[in-house]
């Protein structure tokens, strides 16, 4: 298991296609300090 960071600029909750797209576009804008949280496995439909 990966350790959670203690600080971040952006926290995104959920792992669907829209959330993944938002995370992608934020990184395209230059944000590199973001965390995406998903209840289960990314894109597994649990949210």
mmCIF entry with sequence, helices, sheets and N, C-alpha, C, O atoms, coordinates in Angstrom:
data_MODEL
# 
_entry.id   MODEL 
# 
_entity.id                         1 
_entity.type                       polymer 
_entity.pdbx_number_of_molecules   1 
# 
_entity_poly.entity_id                      1 
_entity_poly.type                           'polypeptide(L)' 
_entity_poly.nstd_linkage                   no 
_entity_poly.nstd_monomer                   no 
_entity_poly.pdbx_seq_one_letter_code       
;(UNK)(UNK)(UNK)(UNK)(UNK)(UNK)(UNK)(UNK)(UNK)(UNK)(UNK)(UNK)(UNK)(UNK)(UNK)(UNK)
(UNK)(UNK)(UNK)(UNK)(UNK)(UNK)(UNK)(UNK)(UNK)(UNK)(UNK)(UNK)(UNK)(UNK)(UNK)(UNK)
(UNK)(UNK)(UNK)(UNK)(UNK)(UNK)(UNK)(UNK)(UNK)(UNK)(UNK)(UNK)(UNK)(UNK)(UNK)
;
_entity_poly.pdbx_seq_one_letter_code_can   XXXXXXXXXXXXXXXXXXXXXXXXXXXXXXXXXXXXXXXXXXXXXXX 
_entity_poly.pdbx_strand_id                 A 
# 
loop_
_entity_poly_seq.entity_id 
_entity_poly_seq.num 
_entity_poly_seq.mon_id 
_entity_poly_seq.hetero 
1 1  UNK n 
1 2  UNK n 
1 3  UNK n 
1 4  UNK n 
1 5  UNK n 
1 6  UNK n 
1 7  UNK n 
1 8  UNK n 
1 9  UNK n 
1 10 UNK n 
1 11 UNK n 
1 12 UNK n 
1 13 UNK n 
1 14 UNK n 
1 15 UNK n 
1 16 UNK n 
1 17 UNK n 
1 18 UNK n 
1 19 UNK n 
1 20 UNK n 
1 21 UNK n 
1 22 UNK n 
1 23 UNK n 
1 24 UNK n 
1 25 UNK n 
1 26 UNK n 
1 27 UNK n 
1 28 UNK n 
1 29 UNK n 
1 30 UNK n 
1 31 UNK n 
1 32 UNK n 
1 33 UNK n 
1 34 UNK n 
1 35 UNK n 
1 36 UNK n 
1 37 UNK n 
1 38 UNK n 
1 39 UNK n 
1 40 UNK n 
1 41 UNK n 
1 42 UNK n 
1 43 UNK n 
1 44 UNK n 
1 45 UNK n 
1 46 UNK n 
1 47 UNK n 
# 
_struct_asym.id          A 
_struct_asym.entity_id   1 
# 
_struct_conf.conf_type_id            HELX_P 
_struct_conf.id                      HELX_P1 
_struct_conf.pdbx_PDB_helix_id       AA1 
_struct_conf.beg_label_comp_id       UNK 
_struct_conf.beg_label_asym_id       A 
_struct_conf.beg_label_seq_id        17 
_struct_conf.pdbx_beg_PDB_ins_code   ? 
_struct_conf.end_label_comp_id       UNK 
_struct_conf.end_label_asym_id       A 
_struct_conf.end_label_seq_id        28 
_struct_conf.pdbx_end_PDB_ins_code   ? 
_struct_conf.beg_auth_comp_id        UNK 
_struct_conf.beg_auth_asym_id        A 
_struct_conf.beg_auth_seq_id         17 
_struct_conf.end_auth_comp_id        UNK 
_struct_conf.end_auth_asym_id        A 
_struct_conf.end_auth_seq_id         28 
_struct_conf.pdbx_PDB_helix_class    1 
_struct_conf.details                 ? 
_struct_conf.pdbx_PDB_helix_length   12 
# 
_struct_conf_type.id          HELX_P 
_struct_conf_type.criteria    ? 
_struct_conf_type.reference   ? 
# 
_struct_sheet.id               AA1 
_struct_sheet.type             ? 
_struct_sheet.number_strands   2 
_struct_sheet.details          ? 
# 
_struct_sheet_order.sheet_id     AA1 
_struct_sheet_order.range_id_1   1 
_struct_sheet_order.range_id_2   2 
_struct_sheet_order.offset       ? 
_struct_sheet_order.sense        parallel 
# 
loop_
_struct_sheet_range.sheet_id 
_struct_sheet_range.id 
_struct_sheet_range.beg_label_comp_id 
_struct_sheet_range.beg_label_asym_id 
_struct_sheet_range.beg_label_seq_id 
_struct_sheet_range.pdbx_beg_PDB_ins_code 
_struct_sheet_range.end_label_comp_id 
_struct_sheet_range.end_label_asym_id 
_struct_sheet_range.end_label_seq_id 
_struct_sheet_range.pdbx_end_PDB_ins_code 
_struct_sheet_range.beg_auth_comp_id 
_struct_sheet_range.beg_auth_asym_id 
_struct_sheet_range.beg_auth_seq_id 
_struct_sheet_range.end_auth_comp_id 
_struct_sheet_range.end_auth_asym_id 
_struct_sheet_range.end_auth_seq_id 
AA1 1 UNK A 10 ? UNK A 13 ? UNK A 10 UNK A 13 
AA1 2 UNK A 34 ? UNK A 37 ? UNK A 34 UNK A 37 
# 
loop_
_atom_site.group_PDB 
_atom_site.id 
_atom_site.type_symbol 
_atom_site.label_atom_id 
_atom_site.label_alt_id 
_atom_site.label_comp_id 
_atom_site.label_asym_id 
_atom_site.label_entity_id 
_atom_site.label_seq_id 
_atom_site.pdbx_PDB_ins_code 
_atom_site.Cartn_x 
_atom_site.Cartn_y 
_atom_site.Cartn_z 
_atom_site.occupancy 
_atom_site.B_iso_or_equiv 
_atom_site.pdbx_formal_charge 
_atom_site.auth_seq_id 
_atom_site.auth_comp_id 
_atom_site.auth_asym_id 
_atom_site.auth_atom_id 
_atom_site.pdbx_PDB_model_num 
ATOM 1   N N  . UNK A 1 1  ? 0.832   -1.174 0.000   1.00 0.00 ? 1  UNK A N  1 
ATOM 2   C CA . UNK A 1 1  ? 0.000   0.000  0.000   1.00 0.00 ? 1  UNK A CA 1 
ATOM 3   C C  . UNK A 1 1  ? 0.882   1.245  0.000   1.00 0.00 ? 1  UNK A C  1 
ATOM 4   O O  . UNK A 1 1  ? 1.891   1.296  0.704   1.00 0.00 ? 1  UNK A O  1 
ATOM 5   N N  . UNK A 1 2  ? 0.505   2.231  -0.779  1.00 0.00 ? 2  UNK A N  1 
ATOM 6   C CA . UNK A 1 2  ? 1.244   3.479  -0.856  1.00 0.00 ? 2  UNK A CA 1 
ATOM 7   C C  . UNK A 1 2  ? 0.832   4.393  0.294   1.00 0.00 ? 2  UNK A C  1 
ATOM 8   O O  . UNK A 1 2  ? -0.348  4.497  0.626   1.00 0.00 ? 2  UNK A O  1 
ATOM 9   N N  . UNK A 1 3  ? 1.805   5.042  0.886   1.00 0.00 ? 3  UNK A N  1 
ATOM 10  C CA . UNK A 1 3  ? 1.511   5.952  1.985   1.00 0.00 ? 3  UNK A CA 1 
ATOM 11  C C  . UNK A 1 3  ? 0.860   7.230  1.449   1.00 0.00 ? 3  UNK A C  1 
ATOM 12  O O  . UNK A 1 3  ? 1.273   7.756  0.416   1.00 0.00 ? 3  UNK A O  1 
ATOM 13  N N  . UNK A 1 4  ? -0.162  7.726  2.161   1.00 0.00 ? 4  UNK A N  1 
ATOM 14  C CA . UNK A 1 4  ? -0.854  8.939  1.763   1.00 0.00 ? 4  UNK A CA 1 
ATOM 15  C C  . UNK A 1 4  ? 0.004   10.151 2.083   1.00 0.00 ? 4  UNK A C  1 
ATOM 16  O O  . UNK A 1 4  ? 0.629   10.203 3.143   1.00 0.00 ? 4  UNK A O  1 
ATOM 17  N N  . UNK A 1 5  ? 0.043   11.125 1.184   1.00 0.00 ? 5  UNK A N  1 
ATOM 18  C CA . UNK A 1 5  ? 0.791   12.350 1.484   1.00 0.00 ? 5  UNK A CA 1 
ATOM 19  C C  . UNK A 1 5  ? 0.105   13.136 2.599   1.00 0.00 ? 5  UNK A C  1 
ATOM 20  O O  . UNK A 1 5  ? -1.109  13.043 2.774   1.00 0.00 ? 5  UNK A O  1 
ATOM 21  N N  . UNK A 1 6  ? 0.883   13.907 3.347   1.00 0.00 ? 6  UNK A N  1 
ATOM 22  C CA . UNK A 1 6  ? 0.303   14.709 4.426   1.00 0.00 ? 6  UNK A CA 1 
ATOM 23  C C  . UNK A 1 6  ? -0.194  16.059 3.922   1.00 0.00 ? 6  UNK A C  1 
ATOM 24  O O  . UNK A 1 6  ? -1.006  16.703 4.586   1.00 0.00 ? 6  UNK A O  1 
ATOM 25  N N  . UNK A 1 7  ? 0.279   16.493 2.765   1.00 0.00 ? 7  UNK A N  1 
ATOM 26  C CA . UNK A 1 7  ? -0.154  17.764 2.177   1.00 0.00 ? 7  UNK A CA 1 
ATOM 27  C C  . UNK A 1 7  ? -0.301  17.608 0.669   1.00 0.00 ? 7  UNK A C  1 
ATOM 28  O O  . UNK A 1 7  ? 0.446   16.864 0.034   1.00 0.00 ? 7  UNK A O  1 
ATOM 29  N N  . UNK A 1 8  ? -1.270  18.316 0.107   1.00 0.00 ? 8  UNK A N  1 
ATOM 30  C CA . UNK A 1 8  ? -1.473  18.341 -1.334  1.00 0.00 ? 8  UNK A CA 1 
ATOM 31  C C  . UNK A 1 8  ? -2.242  19.603 -1.693  1.00 0.00 ? 8  UNK A C  1 
ATOM 32  O O  . UNK A 1 8  ? -2.907  20.184 -0.835  1.00 0.00 ? 8  UNK A O  1 
ATOM 33  N N  . UNK A 1 9  ? -2.164  20.028 -2.930  1.00 0.00 ? 9  UNK A N  1 
ATOM 34  C CA . UNK A 1 9  ? -2.919  21.203 -3.372  1.00 0.00 ? 9  UNK A CA 1 
ATOM 35  C C  . UNK A 1 9  ? -4.351  20.839 -3.722  1.00 0.00 ? 9  UNK A C  1 
ATOM 36  O O  . UNK A 1 9  ? -5.271  21.614 -3.459  1.00 0.00 ? 9  UNK A O  1 
ATOM 37  N N  . UNK A 1 10 ? -4.550  19.665 -4.314  1.00 0.00 ? 10 UNK A N  1 
ATOM 38  C CA . UNK A 1 10 ? -5.863  19.270 -4.804  1.00 0.00 ? 10 UNK A CA 1 
ATOM 39  C C  . UNK A 1 10 ? -6.150  17.837 -4.375  1.00 0.00 ? 10 UNK A C  1 
ATOM 40  O O  . UNK A 1 10 ? -5.295  16.959 -4.497  1.00 0.00 ? 10 UNK A O  1 
ATOM 41  N N  . UNK A 1 11 ? -7.366  17.607 -3.871  1.00 0.00 ? 11 UNK A N  1 
ATOM 42  C CA . UNK A 1 11 ? -7.830  16.254 -3.581  1.00 0.00 ? 11 UNK A CA 1 
ATOM 43  C C  . UNK A 1 11 ? -9.080  16.026 -4.407  1.00 0.00 ? 11 UNK A C  1 
ATOM 44  O O  . UNK A 1 11 ? -10.038 16.794 -4.315  1.00 0.00 ? 11 UNK A O  1 
ATOM 45  N N  . UNK A 1 12 ? -9.077  14.976 -5.213  1.00 0.00 ? 12 UNK A N  1 
ATOM 46  C CA . UNK A 1 12 ? -10.221 14.627 -6.050  1.00 0.00 ? 12 UNK A CA 1 
ATOM 47  C C  . UNK A 1 12 ? -10.767 13.308 -5.526  1.00 0.00 ? 12 UNK A C  1 
ATOM 48  O O  . UNK A 1 12 ? -10.023 12.341 -5.361  1.00 0.00 ? 12 UNK A O  1 
ATOM 49  N N  . UNK A 1 13 ? -12.080 13.273 -5.264  1.00 0.00 ? 13 UNK A N  1 
ATOM 50  C CA . UNK A 1 13 ? -12.703 12.074 -4.720  1.00 0.00 ? 13 UNK A CA 1 
ATOM 51  C C  . UNK A 1 13 ? -13.573 11.434 -5.787  1.00 0.00 ? 13 UNK A C  1 
ATOM 52  O O  . UNK A 1 13 ? -14.455 12.081 -6.352  1.00 0.00 ? 13 UNK A O  1 
ATOM 53  N N  . UNK A 1 14 ? -13.323 10.168 -6.058  1.00 0.00 ? 14 UNK A N  1 
ATOM 54  C CA . UNK A 1 14 ? -14.053 9.436  -7.078  1.00 0.00 ? 14 UNK A CA 1 
ATOM 55  C C  . UNK A 1 14 ? -13.090 8.995  -8.166  1.00 0.00 ? 14 UNK A C  1 
ATOM 56  O O  . UNK A 1 14 ? -12.012 9.571  -8.313  1.00 0.00 ? 14 UNK A O  1 
ATOM 57  N N  . UNK A 1 15 ? -13.466 7.984  -8.923  1.00 0.00 ? 15 UNK A N  1 
ATOM 58  C CA . UNK A 1 15 ? -12.528 7.463  -9.898  1.00 0.00 ? 15 UNK A CA 1 
ATOM 59  C C  . UNK A 1 15 ? -13.133 7.160  -11.245 1.00 0.00 ? 15 UNK A C  1 
ATOM 60  O O  . UNK A 1 15 ? -12.590 6.348  -11.995 1.00 0.00 ? 15 UNK A O  1 
ATOM 61  N N  . UNK A 1 16 ? -14.244 7.792  -11.572 1.00 0.00 ? 16 UNK A N  1 
ATOM 62  C CA . UNK A 1 16 ? -14.861 7.563  -12.871 1.00 0.00 ? 16 UNK A CA 1 
ATOM 63  C C  . UNK A 1 16 ? -14.133 8.280  -13.986 1.00 0.00 ? 16 UNK A C  1 
ATOM 64  O O  . UNK A 1 16 ? -13.114 8.932  -13.757 1.00 0.00 ? 16 UNK A O  1 
ATOM 65  N N  . UNK A 1 17 ? -14.652 8.160  -15.179 1.00 0.00 ? 17 UNK A N  1 
ATOM 66  C CA . UNK A 1 17 ? -14.022 8.760  -16.357 1.00 0.00 ? 17 UNK A CA 1 
ATOM 67  C C  . UNK A 1 17 ? -13.978 10.278 -16.263 1.00 0.00 ? 17 UNK A C  1 
ATOM 68  O O  . UNK A 1 17 ? -13.009 10.898 -16.702 1.00 0.00 ? 17 UNK A O  1 
ATOM 69  N N  . UNK A 1 18 ? -15.018 10.884 -15.694 1.00 0.00 ? 18 UNK A N  1 
ATOM 70  C CA . UNK A 1 18 ? -15.039 12.347 -15.566 1.00 0.00 ? 18 UNK A CA 1 
ATOM 71  C C  . UNK A 1 18 ? -13.959 12.805 -14.596 1.00 0.00 ? 18 UNK A C  1 
ATOM 72  O O  . UNK A 1 18 ? -13.252 13.777 -14.861 1.00 0.00 ? 18 UNK A O  1 
ATOM 73  N N  . UNK A 1 19 ? -13.832 12.110 -13.482 1.00 0.00 ? 19 UNK A N  1 
ATOM 74  C CA . UNK A 1 19 ? -12.826 12.462 -12.482 1.00 0.00 ? 19 UNK A CA 1 
ATOM 75  C C  . UNK A 1 19 ? -11.421 12.257 -13.045 1.00 0.00 ? 19 UNK A C  1 
ATOM 76  O O  . UNK A 1 19 ? -10.536 13.083 -12.821 1.00 0.00 ? 19 UNK A O  1 
ATOM 77  N N  . UNK A 1 20 ? -11.217 11.185 -13.759 1.00 0.00 ? 20 UNK A N  1 
ATOM 78  C CA . UNK A 1 20 ? -9.914  10.947 -14.377 1.00 0.00 ? 20 UNK A CA 1 
ATOM 79  C C  . UNK A 1 20 ? -9.597  12.037 -15.395 1.00 0.00 ? 20 UNK A C  1 
ATOM 80  O O  . UNK A 1 20 ? -8.449  12.465 -15.510 1.00 0.00 ? 20 UNK A O  1 
ATOM 81  N N  . UNK A 1 21 ? -10.603 12.483 -16.127 1.00 0.00 ? 21 UNK A N  1 
ATOM 82  C CA . UNK A 1 21 ? -10.412 13.560 -17.095 1.00 0.00 ? 21 UNK A CA 1 
ATOM 83  C C  . UNK A 1 21 ? -10.065 14.869 -16.399 1.00 0.00 ? 21 UNK A C  1 
ATOM 84  O O  . UNK A 1 21 ? -9.202  15.613 -16.865 1.00 0.00 ? 21 UNK A O  1 
ATOM 85  N N  . UNK A 1 22 ? -10.732 15.153 -15.289 1.00 0.00 ? 22 UNK A N  1 
ATOM 86  C CA . UNK A 1 22 ? -10.424 16.367 -14.524 1.00 0.00 ? 22 UNK A CA 1 
ATOM 87  C C  . UNK A 1 22 ? -8.976  16.318 -14.034 1.00 0.00 ? 22 UNK A C  1 
ATOM 88  O O  . UNK A 1 22 ? -8.247  17.302 -14.155 1.00 0.00 ? 22 UNK A O  1 
ATOM 89  N N  . UNK A 1 23 ? -8.561  15.177 -13.481 1.00 0.00 ? 23 UNK A N  1 
ATOM 90  C CA . UNK A 1 23 ? -7.181  15.027 -13.010 1.00 0.00 ? 23 UNK A CA 1 
ATOM 91  C C  . UNK A 1 23 ? -6.195  15.205 -14.158 1.00 0.00 ? 23 UNK A C  1 
ATOM 92  O O  . UNK A 1 23 ? -5.170  15.868 -14.001 1.00 0.00 ? 23 UNK A O  1 
ATOM 93  N N  . UNK A 1 24 ? -6.496  14.625 -15.294 1.00 0.00 ? 24 UNK A N  1 
ATOM 94  C CA . UNK A 1 24 ? -5.627  14.746 -16.464 1.00 0.00 ? 24 UNK A CA 1 
ATOM 95  C C  . UNK A 1 24 ? -5.477  16.205 -16.878 1.00 0.00 ? 24 UNK A C  1 
ATOM 96  O O  . UNK A 1 24 ? -4.364  16.680 -17.103 1.00 0.00 ? 24 UNK A O  1 
ATOM 97  N N  . UNK A 1 25 ? -6.593  16.912 -16.977 1.00 0.00 ? 25 UNK A N  1 
ATOM 98  C CA . UNK A 1 25 ? -6.549  18.300 -17.418 1.00 0.00 ? 25 UNK A CA 1 
ATOM 99  C C  . UNK A 1 25 ? -5.870  19.211 -16.393 1.00 0.00 ? 25 UNK A C  1 
ATOM 100 O O  . UNK A 1 25 ? -5.211  20.180 -16.769 1.00 0.00 ? 25 UNK A O  1 
ATOM 101 N N  . UNK A 1 26 ? -6.022  18.911 -15.121 1.00 0.00 ? 26 UNK A N  1 
ATOM 102 C CA . UNK A 1 26 ? -5.307  19.691 -14.110 1.00 0.00 ? 26 UNK A CA 1 
ATOM 103 C C  . UNK A 1 26 ? -3.799  19.511 -14.248 1.00 0.00 ? 26 UNK A C  1 
ATOM 104 O O  . UNK A 1 26 ? -3.042  20.469 -14.087 1.00 0.00 ? 26 UNK A O  1 
ATOM 105 N N  . UNK A 1 27 ? -3.360  18.288 -14.545 1.00 0.00 ? 27 UNK A N  1 
ATOM 106 C CA . UNK A 1 27 ? -1.922  18.079 -14.745 1.00 0.00 ? 27 UNK A CA 1 
ATOM 107 C C  . UNK A 1 27 ? -1.447  18.751 -16.032 1.00 0.00 ? 27 UNK A C  1 
ATOM 108 O O  . UNK A 1 27 ? -0.314  19.226 -16.104 1.00 0.00 ? 27 UNK A O  1 
ATOM 109 N N  . UNK A 1 28 ? -2.298  18.790 -17.030 1.00 0.00 ? 28 UNK A N  1 
ATOM 110 C CA . UNK A 1 28 ? -1.950  19.499 -18.270 1.00 0.00 ? 28 UNK A CA 1 
ATOM 111 C C  . UNK A 1 28 ? -1.782  21.001 -18.011 1.00 0.00 ? 28 UNK A C  1 
ATOM 112 O O  . UNK A 1 28 ? -1.003  21.667 -18.693 1.00 0.00 ? 28 UNK A O  1 
ATOM 113 N N  . UNK A 1 29 ? -2.511  21.529 -17.028 1.00 0.00 ? 29 UNK A N  1 
ATOM 114 C CA . UNK A 1 29 ? -2.394  22.941 -16.659 1.00 0.00 ? 29 UNK A CA 1 
ATOM 115 C C  . UNK A 1 29 ? -1.194  23.198 -15.751 1.00 0.00 ? 29 UNK A C  1 
ATOM 116 O O  . UNK A 1 29 ? -0.914  24.344 -15.398 1.00 0.00 ? 29 UNK A O  1 
ATOM 117 N N  . UNK A 1 30 ? -0.490  22.137 -15.374 1.00 0.00 ? 30 UNK A N  1 
ATOM 118 C CA . UNK A 1 30 ? 0.731   22.289 -14.604 1.00 0.00 ? 30 UNK A CA 1 
ATOM 119 C C  . UNK A 1 30 ? 0.643   21.882 -13.143 1.00 0.00 ? 30 UNK A C  1 
ATOM 120 O O  . UNK A 1 30 ? 1.651   21.929 -12.438 1.00 0.00 ? 30 UNK A O  1 
ATOM 121 N N  . UNK A 1 31 ? -0.533  21.484 -12.664 1.00 0.00 ? 31 UNK A N  1 
ATOM 122 C CA . UNK A 1 31 ? -0.651  21.022 -11.285 1.00 0.00 ? 31 UNK A CA 1 
ATOM 123 C C  . UNK A 1 31 ? -0.075  19.615 -11.183 1.00 0.00 ? 31 UNK A C  1 
ATOM 124 O O  . UNK A 1 31 ? -0.495  18.708 -11.903 1.00 0.00 ? 31 UNK A O  1 
ATOM 125 N N  . UNK A 1 32 ? 0.872   19.443 -10.299 1.00 0.00 ? 32 UNK A N  1 
ATOM 126 C CA . UNK A 1 32 ? 1.468   18.117 -10.129 1.00 0.00 ? 32 UNK A CA 1 
ATOM 127 C C  . UNK A 1 32 ? 1.234   17.579 -8.725  1.00 0.00 ? 32 UNK A C  1 
ATOM 128 O O  . UNK A 1 32 ? 1.532   16.418 -8.444  1.00 0.00 ? 32 UNK A O  1 
ATOM 129 N N  . UNK A 1 33 ? 0.701   18.422 -7.841  1.00 0.00 ? 33 UNK A N  1 
ATOM 130 C CA . UNK A 1 33 ? 0.498   18.036 -6.451  1.00 0.00 ? 33 UNK A CA 1 
ATOM 131 C C  . UNK A 1 33 ? -0.979  17.754 -6.215  1.00 0.00 ? 33 UNK A C  1 
ATOM 132 O O  . UNK A 1 33 ? -1.673  18.533 -5.562  1.00 0.00 ? 33 UNK A O  1 
ATOM 133 N N  . UNK A 1 34 ? -1.455  16.622 -6.757  1.00 0.00 ? 34 UNK A N  1 
ATOM 134 C CA . UNK A 1 34 ? -2.851  16.262 -6.562  1.00 0.00 ? 34 UNK A CA 1 
ATOM 135 C C  . UNK A 1 34 ? -2.974  14.794 -6.212  1.00 0.00 ? 34 UNK A C  1 
ATOM 136 O O  . UNK A 1 34 ? -2.140  13.966 -6.577  1.00 0.00 ? 34 UNK A O  1 
ATOM 137 N N  . UNK A 1 35 ? -4.058  14.498 -5.482  1.00 0.00 ? 35 UNK A N  1 
ATOM 138 C CA . UNK A 1 35 ? -4.331  13.131 -5.045  1.00 0.00 ? 35 UNK A CA 1 
ATOM 139 C C  . UNK A 1 35 ? -5.722  12.761 -5.522  1.00 0.00 ? 35 UNK A C  1 
ATOM 140 O O  . UNK A 1 35 ? -6.663  13.537 -5.354  1.00 0.00 ? 35 UNK A O  1 
ATOM 141 N N  . UNK A 1 36 ? -5.863  11.582 -6.116  1.00 0.00 ? 36 UNK A N  1 
ATOM 142 C CA . UNK A 1 36 ? -7.151  11.063 -6.552  1.00 0.00 ? 36 UNK A CA 1 
ATOM 143 C C  . UNK A 1 36 ? -7.508  9.897  -5.635  1.00 0.00 ? 36 UNK A C  1 
ATOM 144 O O  . UNK A 1 36 ? -6.771  8.914  -5.555  1.00 0.00 ? 36 UNK A O  1 
ATOM 145 N N  . UNK A 1 37 ? -8.639  10.010 -4.945  1.00 0.00 ? 37 UNK A N  1 
ATOM 146 C CA . UNK A 1 37 ? -9.067  8.962  -4.016  1.00 0.00 ? 37 UNK A CA 1 
ATOM 147 C C  . UNK A 1 37 ? -10.236 8.185  -4.600  1.00 0.00 ? 37 UNK A C  1 
ATOM 148 O O  . UNK A 1 37 ? -11.173 8.776  -5.137  1.00 0.00 ? 37 UNK A O  1 
ATOM 149 N N  . UNK A 1 38 ? -10.183 6.879  -4.496  1.00 0.00 ? 38 UNK A N  1 
ATOM 150 C CA . UNK A 1 38 ? -11.252 5.996  -4.962  1.00 0.00 ? 38 UNK A CA 1 
ATOM 151 C C  . UNK A 1 38 ? -11.490 4.956  -3.888  1.00 0.00 ? 38 UNK A C  1 
ATOM 152 O O  . UNK A 1 38 ? -10.545 4.482  -3.257  1.00 0.00 ? 38 UNK A O  1 
ATOM 153 N N  . UNK A 1 39 ? -12.749 4.597  -3.675  1.00 0.00 ? 39 UNK A N  1 
ATOM 154 C CA . UNK A 1 39 ? -13.108 3.635  -2.638  1.00 0.00 ? 39 UNK A CA 1 
ATOM 155 C C  . UNK A 1 39 ? -12.492 2.265  -2.897  1.00 0.00 ? 39 UNK A C  1 
ATOM 156 O O  . UNK A 1 39 ? -11.945 1.639  -1.990  1.00 0.00 ? 39 UNK A O  1 
ATOM 157 N N  . UNK A 1 40 ? -12.582 1.817  -4.114  1.00 0.00 ? 40 UNK A N  1 
ATOM 158 C CA . UNK A 1 40 ? -12.031 0.507  -4.475  1.00 0.00 ? 40 UNK A CA 1 
ATOM 159 C C  . UNK A 1 40 ? -10.891 0.676  -5.449  1.00 0.00 ? 40 UNK A C  1 
ATOM 160 O O  . UNK A 1 40 ? -9.919  1.381  -5.175  1.00 0.00 ? 40 UNK A O  1 
ATOM 161 N N  . UNK A 1 41 ? -11.017 0.030  -6.577  1.00 0.00 ? 41 UNK A N  1 
ATOM 162 C CA . UNK A 1 41 ? -10.014 0.120  -7.638  1.00 0.00 ? 41 UNK A CA 1 
ATOM 163 C C  . UNK A 1 41 ? -10.450 1.228  -8.596  1.00 0.00 ? 41 UNK A C  1 
ATOM 164 O O  . UNK A 1 41 ? -11.646 1.417  -8.819  1.00 0.00 ? 41 UNK A O  1 
ATOM 165 N N  . UNK A 1 42 ? -9.502  1.951  -9.158  1.00 0.00 ? 42 UNK A N  1 
ATOM 166 C CA . UNK A 1 42 ? -9.798  3.036  -10.088 1.00 0.00 ? 42 UNK A CA 1 
ATOM 167 C C  . UNK A 1 42 ? -10.671 2.534  -11.233 1.00 0.00 ? 42 UNK A C  1 
ATOM 168 O O  . UNK A 1 42 ? -10.346 1.529  -11.865 1.00 0.00 ? 42 UNK A O  1 
ATOM 169 N N  . UNK A 1 43 ? -11.759 3.216  -11.499 1.00 0.00 ? 43 UNK A N  1 
ATOM 170 C CA . UNK A 1 43 ? -12.722 2.906  -12.571 1.00 0.00 ? 43 UNK A CA 1 
ATOM 171 C C  . UNK A 1 43 ? -13.505 1.618  -12.333 1.00 0.00 ? 43 UNK A C  1 
ATOM 172 O O  . UNK A 1 43 ? -13.965 0.994  -13.289 1.00 0.00 ? 43 UNK A O  1 
ATOM 173 N N  . UNK A 1 44 ? -13.661 1.212  -11.076 1.00 0.00 ? 44 UNK A N  1 
ATOM 174 C CA . UNK A 1 44 ? -14.388 -0.029 -10.808 1.00 0.00 ? 44 UNK A CA 1 
ATOM 175 C C  . UNK A 1 44 ? -15.877 0.209  -10.557 1.00 0.00 ? 44 UNK A C  1 
ATOM 176 O O  . UNK A 1 44 ? -16.639 -0.746 -10.409 1.00 0.00 ? 44 UNK A O  1 
ATOM 177 N N  . UNK A 1 45 ? -16.299 1.493  -10.507 1.00 0.00 ? 45 UNK A N  1 
ATOM 178 C CA . UNK A 1 45 ? -17.722 1.804  -10.365 1.00 0.00 ? 45 UNK A CA 1 
ATOM 179 C C  . UNK A 1 45 ? -18.258 1.762  -8.953  1.00 0.00 ? 45 UNK A C  1 
ATOM 180 O O  . UNK A 1 45 ? -19.465 1.610  -8.766  1.00 0.00 ? 45 UNK A O  1 
ATOM 181 N N  . UNK A 1 46 ? -17.399 1.891  -7.944  1.00 0.00 ? 46 UNK A N  1 
ATOM 182 C CA . UNK A 1 46 ? -17.884 1.826  -6.561  1.00 0.00 ? 46 UNK A CA 1 
ATOM 183 C C  . UNK A 1 46 ? -18.352 3.164  -6.032  1.00 0.00 ? 46 UNK A C  1 
ATOM 184 O O  . UNK A 1 46 ? -19.019 3.211  -4.998  1.00 0.00 ? 46 UNK A O  1 
ATOM 185 N N  . UNK A 1 47 ? -18.023 4.264  -6.713  1.00 0.00 ? 47 UNK A N  1 
ATOM 186 C CA . UNK A 1 47 ? -18.447 5.577  -6.204  1.00 0.00 ? 47 UNK A CA 1 
ATOM 187 C C  . UNK A 1 47 ? -19.814 5.950  -6.707  1.00 0.00 ? 47 UNK A C  1 
ATOM 188 O O  . UNK A 1 47 ? -20.323 7.021  -6.376  1.00 0.00 ? 47 UNK A O  1 
# 
